[in-house]
Amino acid sequence: YNSAKRAQLPDNIIMEVANIFGWDIDFVFDIREGDRFSLLFEERYLDGEKLDAGDIIAASFTNRGKTFRAVRYQHSDGSTLYYSPEGLSMRKAFLRAPVEFSRISSSFNLRRKHPLYKTVRPHRGIDYAAPRGTPILAAGDGKVEQASRTKANGNYVVIKHGEQFVTKYLHLSKFARNIKTGKRVKQGQTIGYVGATGYATGPHLHYEFLVNGVHQNPRTVQLPQAQPVPQREIARFQARTFTNILLLDHFREQAALASASR
């Protein structure tokens, strides 16, 4: 964020960079000195006067030596998404972290000593500490299997995503409006708010990720891809994004040469 502000990028563009690459890069824990990013984005004008920044057209982000590239594509039906130059979606089927958190207060650990019971009990999820009332988002598209309350879990939501995947969200202060059993939800939709209901020592989200009924570490589990560019639109995609990818790569090369000559 500070690097982008020094480059005089507006806040909405900075946040969109994090949204585009957020499925591949953890912007809380993965950023390192030496990382680099490049952007092509719109600026909107009216009668010669600049109004605001528009959309990111193409972007690259190099994190720990690995470069990710993305380009904006408008489908024939008018919808827009970001894809790799090969046409693979930048989105994954699930968010890596379904809440804006301040820290991880307890990691996935099958040998953890329970803070209340003082005995070794598996911790089959991740605890994201966050202020009470912070929105909790559905990690992926799916159907609410449970939106209920128990003594241990407090207010909790279970979402089923197709046949293989289930996500669980525990200790909510309250549910979002219209969140109830049987309700279909979209990725990024608010389903509830951070609290400390049930057996909790402070406000946090306990988040679990299950694959075929088996708990997996939400931070390291291999996330499935979202849908790529439809085969029937591949030629259109290549024709409409080729120039923007070329411009981005040219800019990156020029910037690298300028940096090396200093």
C-alpha positions as CSV (number, residue, x, y, z in Angstrom):
1,Y,0.0,0.0,0.0
2,N,2.8,2.4,0.9
3,S,4.7,1.6,-2.3
4,A,1.6,2.2,-4.3
5,K,0.9,5.6,-2.6
6,R,4.5,6.7,-3.3
7,A,3.7,5.9,-7.0
8,Q,0.6,8.2,-6.6
9,L,-1.9,5.4,-7.3
10,P,-5.4,6.1,-6.0
11,D,-6.9,4.0,-3.2
12,N,-9.5,2.3,-5.3
13,I,-6.8,1.1,-7.7
14,I,-4.6,-0.2,-4.9
15,M,-7.5,-2.2,-3.4
16,E,-8.3,-3.6,-6.8
17,V,-4.8,-4.9,-7.2
18,A,-5.2,-6.8,-3.9
19,N,-8.6,-8.1,-5.1
20,I,-7.2,-9.3,-8.4
21,F,-4.1,-11.2,-7.0
22,G,-5.6,-12.0,-3.6
23,W,-6.3,-15.7,-4.5
24,D,-2.5,-16.2,-5.2
25,I,-0.9,-13.8,-2.8
26,D,-1.6,-13.3,0.9
27,F,-1.1,-9.5,1.2
28,V,-0.9,-9.8,5.0
29,F,1.8,-12.5,5.2
30,D,3.4,-13.0,1.8
31,I,4.7,-9.6,0.8
32,R,8.5,-9.3,0.9
33,E,11.1,-6.6,0.2
34,G,12.0,-6.8,-3.5
35,D,8.5,-7.6,-4.7
36,R,7.4,-5.6,-7.7
37,F,4.1,-4.7,-9.5
38,S,3.1,-2.9,-12.7
39,L,-0.3,-1.7,-13.8
40,L,-2.1,-0.3,-16.8
41,F,-5.3,1.4,-15.7
42,E,-7.9,3.9,-17.0
43,E,-8.2,7.5,-16.1
44,R,-11.6,9.0,-16.7
45,Y,-12.1,12.6,-18.0
46,L,-15.0,14.8,-18.7
47,D,-14.6,17.9,-20.9
48,G,-10.8,17.7,-20.4
49,E,-11.1,17.5,-16.6
50,K,-9.9,14.4,-14.8
51,L,-12.7,12.8,-12.8
52,D,-11.2,9.6,-11.3
53,A,-9.4,6.3,-12.0
54,G,-11.3,3.7,-13.9
55,D,-10.6,0.0,-14.2
56,I,-7.3,-1.8,-14.2
57,I,-6.7,-3.1,-17.7
58,A,-3.7,-5.3,-17.1
59,A,-1.4,-5.9,-14.1
60,S,1.6,-8.0,-13.0
61,F,2.8,-8.7,-9.5
62,T,6.1,-10.4,-8.7
63,N,6.0,-11.9,-5.2
64,R,9.0,-13.9,-3.8
65,G,10.4,-14.2,-7.4
66,K,7.2,-15.6,-8.9
67,T,5.3,-13.3,-11.4
68,F,1.6,-13.3,-11.7
69,R,-0.1,-11.5,-14.7
70,A,-3.7,-10.5,-15.2
71,V,-5.7,-8.9,-17.9
72,R,-9.3,-7.6,-17.8
73,Y,-11.7,-9.1,-20.3
74,Q,-15.3,-8.2,-21.1
75,H,-17.3,-11.2,-22.2
76,S,-19.7,-11.2,-25.1
77,D,-22.5,-11.0,-22.5
78,G,-21.1,-7.8,-21.0
79,S,-19.7,-9.3,-17.8
80,T,-16.0,-8.6,-16.9
81,L,-13.4,-10.7,-15.1
82,Y,-9.6,-10.9,-14.8
83,Y,-7.7,-13.8,-16.4
84,S,-4.1,-14.8,-16.9
85,P,-2.8,-14.3,-20.5
86,E,-3.6,-18.0,-21.1
87,G,-7.3,-17.4,-20.2
88,L,-7.3,-19.0,-16.7
89,S,-9.4,-17.2,-14.1
90,M,-7.5,-15.1,-11.5
91,R,-10.2,-16.1,-9.1
92,K,-10.3,-19.4,-7.3
93,A,-13.4,-21.1,-6.3
94,F,-12.8,-20.0,-2.7
95,L,-11.4,-17.0,-0.8
96,R,-8.2,-17.8,1.1
97,A,-9.4,-15.8,4.2
98,P,-13.2,-14.9,4.5
99,V,-12.7,-12.0,6.8
100,E,-10.5,-8.9,7.1
101,F,-8.4,-9.9,10.1
102,S,-5.8,-8.3,12.3
103,R,-3.9,-11.5,13.2
104,I,-4.2,-15.3,13.3
105,S,-4.8,-16.0,17.0
106,S,-4.7,-19.8,16.5
107,S,-3.5,-21.8,13.6
108,F,-4.6,-25.2,12.2
109,N,-3.0,-27.6,14.6
110,L,-4.1,-31.2,15.3
111,R,-2.0,-31.2,18.5
112,R,-3.0,-27.9,20.0
113,K,-3.5,-27.4,23.7
114,H,-7.0,-26.0,24.2
115,P,-6.9,-22.5,25.8
116,L,-10.0,-23.3,28.0
117,Y,-9.8,-27.0,28.7
118,K,-5.9,-27.1,29.0
119,T,-5.9,-30.5,27.2
120,V,-4.6,-31.5,23.8
121,R,-7.5,-31.2,21.4
122,P,-7.2,-30.9,17.6
123,H,-7.8,-27.4,16.3
124,R,-9.3,-28.2,12.9
125,G,-9.5,-24.7,11.6
126,I,-8.0,-21.2,11.8
127,D,-8.9,-18.4,14.3
128,Y,-8.9,-15.0,12.7
129,A,-8.8,-12.3,15.3
130,A,-10.8,-9.2,14.2
131,P,-12.9,-6.5,15.9
132,R,-16.4,-7.4,16.9
133,G,-18.8,-6.7,14.0
134,T,-16.3,-7.2,11.2
135,P,-18.2,-8.7,8.2
136,I,-17.6,-12.4,7.5
137,L,-17.8,-13.4,3.8
138,A,-18.9,-16.6,2.1
139,A,-15.6,-18.2,0.9
140,G,-17.3,-19.5,-2.2
141,D,-20.6,-19.9,-4.0
142,G,-22.8,-22.5,-2.2
143,K,-25.9,-23.3,-0.1
144,V,-26.3,-22.6,3.6
145,E,-26.5,-26.1,5.1
146,Q,-26.9,-24.7,8.7
147,A,-27.3,-21.3,10.3
148,S,-27.9,-22.1,13.9
149,R,-26.5,-21.9,17.5
150,T,-25.0,-24.3,19.9
151,K,-23.4,-23.8,23.4
152,A,-19.9,-24.5,22.1
153,N,-20.0,-22.9,18.6
154,G,-22.2,-20.0,19.4
155,N,-23.8,-18.6,16.3
156,Y,-22.4,-20.5,13.3
157,V,-22.9,-21.0,9.6
158,V,-22.1,-24.1,7.5
159,I,-22.0,-23.7,3.7
160,K,-21.9,-26.6,1.3
161,H,-20.1,-26.0,-2.0
162,G,-21.1,-28.7,-4.5
163,E,-20.2,-32.3,-3.6
164,Q,-16.7,-32.0,-2.3
165,F,-16.3,-28.9,-0.2
166,V,-17.8,-27.5,3.0
167,T,-16.8,-24.4,4.9
168,K,-17.7,-23.6,8.5
169,Y,-17.8,-20.2,10.3
170,L,-18.1,-20.2,14.2
171,H,-18.6,-17.7,17.0
172,L,-20.5,-15.1,15.0
173,S,-22.0,-12.1,16.9
174,K,-25.0,-12.4,14.6
175,F,-26.1,-13.6,11.1
176,A,-26.4,-11.3,8.1
177,R,-29.9,-10.5,7.0
178,N,-31.6,-13.3,5.1
179,I,-28.9,-15.9,6.0
180,K,-30.8,-19.1,6.9
181,T,-30.7,-22.8,6.2
182,G,-31.3,-23.5,2.5
183,K,-30.3,-20.0,1.3
184,R,-27.9,-19.8,-1.7
185,V,-25.0,-17.4,-1.3
186,K,-22.4,-16.0,-3.6
187,Q,-18.6,-15.7,-3.0
188,G,-17.9,-12.5,-1.1
189,Q,-21.4,-12.1,0.2
190,T,-21.6,-11.1,3.9
191,I,-23.1,-14.0,5.9
192,G,-22.5,-12.8,9.4
193,Y,-20.3,-10.7,11.7
194,V,-17.3,-11.4,14.0
195,G,-18.2,-12.0,17.6
196,A,-17.3,-14.2,20.6
197,T,-20.4,-16.3,21.1
198,G,-20.0,-19.9,22.4
199,Y,-16.7,-21.1,23.8
200,A,-14.6,-18.1,22.8
201,T,-12.0,-16.1,24.7
202,G,-12.4,-13.0,22.5
203,P,-13.9,-11.8,19.2
204,H,-12.7,-13.9,16.3
205,L,-13.8,-16.1,13.4
206,H,-13.1,-19.8,13.7
207,Y,-13.0,-21.0,10.0
208,E,-12.9,-24.6,8.9
209,F,-12.4,-26.0,5.4
210,L,-13.4,-29.6,4.6
211,V,-12.7,-31.7,1.5
212,N,-14.7,-34.9,1.1
213,G,-15.5,-34.7,4.9
214,V,-11.8,-34.3,5.9
215,H,-10.5,-31.1,7.6
216,Q,-7.8,-29.3,5.7
217,N,-5.6,-26.3,6.6
218,P,-7.5,-23.4,5.0
219,R,-4.2,-21.5,4.4
220,T,-2.4,-24.3,2.6
221,V,-5.1,-26.4,0.9
222,Q,-4.9,-26.5,-2.9
223,L,-7.8,-24.3,-4.0
224,P,-9.7,-25.3,-7.2
225,Q,-9.7,-22.9,-10.2
226,A,-12.8,-20.9,-11.2
227,Q,-14.0,-21.3,-14.7
228,P,-11.5,-20.3,-17.5
229,V,-12.5,-18.3,-20.6
230,P,-15.1,-20.4,-22.4
231,Q,-13.7,-22.2,-25.3
232,R,-16.1,-20.5,-27.7
233,E,-14.6,-17.1,-26.7
234,I,-10.9,-18.0,-26.7
235,A,-10.2,-16.4,-30.1
236,R,-12.1,-13.3,-29.1
237,F,-10.3,-13.1,-25.7
238,Q,-6.8,-13.4,-27.4
239,A,-7.7,-10.7,-30.0
240,R,-9.0,-8.2,-27.4
241,T,-6.3,-8.7,-24.7
242,F,-3.1,-9.2,-26.8
243,T,-2.3,-5.5,-27.1
244,N,-2.8,-4.7,-23.4
245,I,-0.6,-7.7,-22.3
246,L,2.1,-6.5,-24.8
247,L,1.9,-3.0,-23.4
248,L,2.2,-4.2,-19.9
249,D,5.2,-6.4,-20.7
250,H,6.9,-3.6,-22.6
251,F,6.4,-1.2,-19.6
252,R,7.9,-3.8,-17.2
253,E,10.9,-4.3,-19.4
254,Q,11.5,-0.5,-19.7
255,A,11.2,-0.1,-15.9
256,A,13.6,-3.0,-15.3
257,L,16.2,-1.4,-17.7
258,A,15.8,2.0,-16.0
259,S,16.2,0.5,-12.6
260,A,19.3,-1.5,-13.7
261,S,21.0,1.6,-15.2
262,R,20.7,3.7,-12.0
